Structure formats: structure tokens, C-alpha cells
Amino acid sequence: MTTFTEQTRERAREIVARYPADRSRSALLPLLHLVQSEEGYVSPAGVEFCAEVLGLNKAQVGAVATFYTMYKRRPTGDYLVSVCTNTMCNVLGGQEVYDTLAEHLGVGHDETTADGKVTLEHAECLAACDYGPVMTVNYDFFDGVDPQTALGVVEELRSGGRPMPTRGARLCTLKEMAVQLAGFADEREGAVADGGPGEPSLRGLRLAEQHGISVPGYDPNTPIRSKAEADAAAARAKAAEQAKPAPAVKPAPAVKPEPAVKPEPAAGAEAPGTRIPADPTPPAPRDAQEAEAAGVAANAPAGDRKPAGDEAGAQERSLKEAEASAGARSALAGPSRPREERAERAPQSRAENRAVASEGGTQK
């Protein structure tokens, strides 16, 4: 089991001291970053350490550590390379960037190269759609990447270099970044002076200056009140509200004359639109059963050979009814020729039609 250094324990005490005594549980998130800064991931020993410091059980700590993707549950490389493959970056080529890196490094999602330098992951969103496709290295941005530029960044990392991010401070290892996420300053000389802002971000700042928009003043050293102090402040505010003089009573508005009451309809008469139709009497259970039985008897289920109702007798009856109906229509229209004559005449008529058409074409 890992034994955490005295420096880590001292920093843990400093983190807990940032919060009121009755709210020490709020220190769990930075404490998880702290243990990750020493081991490179949140190990079972790290979970136990946080639980011991905060007086929680390991299940409570583990539930938080497994919820957030920034807490790694297995050893991670010095550089966490995250490629956005969500909608915007994907359309712009983010998936191609990820696939190229995966093939080049020989690793998949959340896997680390054999030299322990790079861990690759695809990210659902890196909150930089206006710079897509984007890739981050330990949460510092490389904007507008393509497969070749991404390969160049990764190869420089593996060779010991630290390429400059498009935006943000100087690149650091994942453990060094975890110290900062735990709430401690980057102690490297000039680290935060490197890098520059992105043009889309500056556009918002320029618009705010142009229109005179600014945020209200805020003192970052404002202490966090304990629950007892917050309750006392709420009680004082409530008492001050109750001590305010009651507002002057406004005079009652003038009473409007009531409209004339319409005469009520005579007894037994129904006003228009007030009659509610009554539902019909539901059938008795016995009637429903008889109707169901009659329906089943009249609609025999389909067999294996023919569908229900496909019987020769029914077909013959339908055919005779159709012939009788056709005969009645023919009698009204005049004498008709026998069926055989009509059958023989049809081909001849078609032949005559073709001959006439042919002669007409020749004459033209």
C-alpha cells in the first residue's frame, strides 16, 4: 500500500482548512487531485487516504472518484492526450485525428504507451467548438489540429520536449497539473507567462469593453462562512425584514355595481349548452360473452394451407353475383354478344387497330 509523503499530508491538511469544520466534506474533490498528483492516478490507497482525512467511508469516496473522468483509476502516462470527437470537432476531422494517433501509438481509448509517456483518450467535448478540431495535453489546448500536427505534438512529447499549447500556460506533466487542480500555484519560473489567448475569446472581451459591460466587484479573499455563521446571518436578515414598518394600507377600490341578474329558467327547463349527455348503459357481462362467442364462430382462425375465408363456395358465390350484376348492366345497355364472340373479336380488333395505324403512318 502506498504511503503518502509528509508533503502530501501537509497539503491535505491545508486543503481541509480552507473549509468550515462542518463542511469539510467539500474538500474531497481537491484531495482526490492531490493523491493523483503523487501516484498519477487515484489508487485504492488514495481512496482510503481521502476517507481517513475526511472521516468518510471508502464507498463514499469511491462514488465521487468514479463519477468524474478527470480522476483516473489506473496508472496514467506523463501526458494525457485528449482528442475531441464530439459533433463539431468530428465534422471538422476530430475522429480522423484520433484514429491517426491510435494507429501511430498502438493504443486505444484510455490506454498508455509502453514507455509510459502518453495516455490517449477520446473526449466527448472539450468546450472549445470555435477552435475545432481541438486536442488537449493535460487539459492545455492545441487548437485547429489535423492528423499531422497532432502526430508532431505527440512525437515531441515522447522525445522529451514540451511543445507550446495554442492557448494557456507552459505545458506540464499530469502530476504537476494535478497539484494545480488541487488548488496550489504552479511554482515553475515564468510558467504562467507563456502562451497567449485565442482570438474568439478576445472577441468577447472587446465587445464587452465596447458596450461598457463589466462584472461586479468580487473579493477573492472573502472567507467561506460556516453553517452556524450562515444560519445566524439568515436569522438576522429575517429579523430585519420583520422589523420593517408595515406598508401603508391602500384604500379599498370603489365597489363596482353588480350586473343585473338574469332570470333563472323555469323549473324543469334546461339552459342551452348545460345538458350533459349520459353514457349508454354498458352491456351486461353475459351479453358481451355471447357477442364474443358469436364473433369467434363467424371468424374461424387461419389454417396452415389457406387464409380464413378462402373457401371455394364463397369464391363461386362471389363470381356468380358479379356475373349477374354484369348481365343486368348489359341488358340496360342493349343486346350483347356471347362471351366466346367477344373473346375472338378482341384480338381481331387489336389487329385491325394496328393495321389502321400502320396505314395512317404510311400515308403521312
N, C-alpha and C positions, 0 to 999 in steps of 0.2 A: 504494500500500500504506500502511496506517495506521502511523503512528509513535507509539508509546505514550509518554505523558508520563513525566517523571522520577519523579513521584509514584507512578505505577503500577509503575514498575520498582523503586522503593524498597519498595513494599508487597509486590511479588513476592519480593524477597529476604527480607523479614521472614516471609512465609509459609513459604518453603523452610526457614528457620532453625528453624521450630517442630519439625521432624522430624529424626531422626538422619541422618547423612550417607549411610548405606547404605539409608535408607528415604525418600529424597527424592521418590520417585515418588508417595508418598501425598499430596503437596501438589497433585496435578493437579486435584482437584475444586475446592478454593478458588481455584486460579489461573484456572480457567475462569470462575468467578463474577467474578473480578477483571477480566478482559478484557471481560466482558459489562457491567460497571459503567461502562466507558469508552465502548464503542461501542453499547450497547443490545442487542447480540447477539454470538454467537461467530462472528466472521468468519474467512475463511481466514487473514488476518493474525494473528488471535488464536490460532488453532491453531498457526501457525508460532512465535509468541512463546512459548507454553507448551512446545512441543517444544524450543526453543532453551534455555529456562531449565532444564529438567529433563534435558536430554540424551537425549530420546526422538525417534522419528521422527514425522512428521505423521500417518501411518496409525494409530499407537497413540493419539495424542491425539484424532484424529477418531472413532475407535471409541468412546471414552468420551463425547465430546460429542454423538454421535448417539444414544446409548443412553438418556440421561436427558432427560425432556421439559422440565425447568427450564432447559436450555441451548437458547436459540433460535438457529436457523441462518439467520435472515433478520431484517432490521430490524423492531423491535417498538415499539409505541406507549409513551407515558409510563406508561400504566396497563394492565396485563394483567388483563382481567376474565374470570374462570373460573367457569363455571356447572356444577354437578354434575348430570349426567344419568344417574347410575347408579341401581340398583334402588330404594333407599329414597327418594332425593330425586325420582326420576322419578315414583313413585307419588304423592308429595306435591305434584307440579306443577313439578318442575325443568325438564322438557322444554318446558313452556309458557313458562317464564321465558326459556329460551334462544331459543326461536323468536321471542318478542316482541322481544328485544334485537337479534337478527339482522335482523329486518324493519325495526326502527326505525333501526339504524345502517347498514343496507345492506351488511353484510359477512357472511361465513360463518366457519367454523371456521379459526382461526389466520390471520385477515385483519385488517388495520388500516384504520381510518377515514382518509379523505383528509386530515384535519387532523393526522394523526399522534398523536392523543391516546389512542385506545383500540384495543387489540387484543382481539378476542373469541375465546374458545375454550370448547369443552365438555370437562369433565373427567370421567374415569371414576369417581373417588372423591376426596373431599376430607377423608376421615376425620372427619366430623362428622355422622354419621347422626342423633344425638339432637337436632340443631339444624335438620334439614332442613325445606324445601329451602334449601341454602346456596349462597352465591356469594362468591368471594374477589376482592379487588382487590390485586394484587401480594402475594398469599398472606396478606392480612389478611381476617378473616371478617366477612361480613354474613349473619346467621342469619335463618331463617324468612322469606325473601323471597317476594314474589309479583311478578307482572309489573309492577305499578305502582310498587312500591318499588324494584325493580331499575332501571326507567327513571329514577326520580328520582335515584338514585345516579349513573348514567351521565351524565345531563344536568348534574349539579353538577360532575362531573369535567371535562366538556368546556367548562364556563363558567369554569374556573379554580379552583373550590373544592376542598376536600378533606374529604369527609364523614367522620364518625367511625365507625370499624368497631364492630360489636357487641361484639367481644372483641379485645383486643390493643392495641398502641401506636398512636400517631398515624400516619395514612396517609402514605406517601412514594411517590416515583416508583420505577419499576422499576430504574433505575440506582442510586438510593440504597439500595434493598433488596438489590441485588447486592453492594454494599460490605459490608453486614452479613452476608450469606451467605458472603462471603469471610473472615469472622472479625474484622471491625472494628466498633467500637461506633458506635451512632447518636449523632452529635455534636450533634444539634439540642437546643436547650434545652427540657427538660421533655417530650421526645417519648415516653419510655417511661413517664411518669407518667400519661398519658391512658388512657382505656379502662377496662374492667372485666372481671372473669371471668364465665363463664357459669354459670348455676345448676346444670346437670347436672355440671359439673366440680367445683363446690364440694361437691356431694353426696358424691362420693367422698372428698374431704378430710375432711368431717365424720364420715363413717363410720370413717375411719382413726383420727381423734382419739378417737372414742367407744370404739373397741376397742383403743386403745393400739398401733396399728401405725405403725411408722416405718422409714425406710430406714437402713442402716448409714452411719456417718460416712464422708465422702469429701473428700479434699483436692484441689480443682481445680487446684492448682499442682503436683501430682505430675508430675515430668518423665517424658517418654517415653524408655524405655531404648533404646539402640542394639542391634543384633542381637548384637554381641560381648558387651555387658553382659548381655543376656538369656540368652545361652548360658552365660556364666560363672555366673550365678545358678542356672541349671538344673543345672550341674555341681556346684555347692556343695550344692544340695538333695539331689542323688543321693548325694553322698559322705556327707552327714549321715544319710541313710536307711540306707546300708550300714554306718555306724559304730554303729548302734544294736545293743545286745546281742540275741543271738538269743533268741527266746521259749522259755520252759521247755518241755521235751518232755513232752507229756501221756502218762500210762501207757496202754499199749495196752489196748483194751477186751477183756473176757473173751471167749474164743472160744466161740461157741455150738456145741452138739453138732450134727453134721450129721444131717439126716433120713435115715431108713432108705432104702436104695436099692431101688427096685422091681425085681423080676426082669425081665430082658430077655426079650422074646418069643422063641419058638423060631425056629430058622433057617428062613427062607422065609416065616414068618408076618408079616403086616403089622399094625402098630399102628393102632387106629382113628383116622381123620382124617389119616393120613400119606400116603395114596396120592394121587399127583398124576396127574390124568387126562392121557393122552397125546393130542396133537393128531392128527387123522386124517391119513392120507397125502395130501399135496396132489396134485391131478390132474396128470398129465403134460401138457406143453405141447401135445402133439398132441390129447389128449382135449379140452382147453379150446378149441382151434381148431375141432374138429369140432362141439362144443356151440354155439359162437358162430355157425358157419355154418348149423347147423340152426335156430337162433333167428331168424336173418335171413331164411331161406327161408320160415319159417312166419308171419312178420310183415312182409308187404310194405309199403313206405313209402306214405304217403297220396299220392293223386294230386291234380290241380288241381280235380277235379269233386266227388269223394266221398271221405269219410274211409276209411281202411283198414278192411276187413271189411264195408263197406256194400254187399253183393252181393245180387242178387235171389234166388239159390239159397239162400243162408244164411237170408234172411228167410222164404222159403217153408218151409224145413225147420223153423224155429222155430215158425211158425204151425201146421203140421201136428202137431208134437209137443204144442203147447198144446191143440189141439182133441182129440187122442187122450186126453190126460190129463183134460180136462173130461168127455169121454164116459165114461171109466172111473168117475169120481166120480158121474155121473148114474145109471149102471147100478146102483151100490150103493144109491143113494137111492130108486130106483123109476122107473117109466116117465116119460118126458119128452115134451113136445110138440115138434113141429117148430119150427125157428128162426123160420119165417115167422109161425107162430101166436103165438109169444112176442112177436115184434115188433109184430103187430097188437094183441095183448092189452094191451101196456104202456100205450098212450095211453088205451085204454078204461078200464083200471084207474085211471089217474090221474083221468080224468073222473068215474068213479064215486066216487072218494075225495072230490073237490071237492063233488059233489052231496050226499054223506052229511054232509060237514062243514057245508055250507050249511043243510041241513035241521036239523041239530043246533043251529046258531046261531039259526034261526028259532024252534025250539021253546023255546029258552031265553028 
